[in-house]
Amino acid sequence: MLAVKSMDVCENFKEWCNKVINGETFIVSKPKNENISIVYYYSRLASRS
């Protein structure tokens, strides 16, 4: 799990998004405990023939 300050997000956003795609959870800490978590969710719908 990655935890970063909101002001640090811009510097490494692309790198952290790549980690999220690979299964890592990303927490952005914000003032007043209004934290944001970013997770990657992928659903592949099976097609029926």
Order of alpha helices (4+ residues) and beta strands (2+ residues): beta-alpha-beta-beta
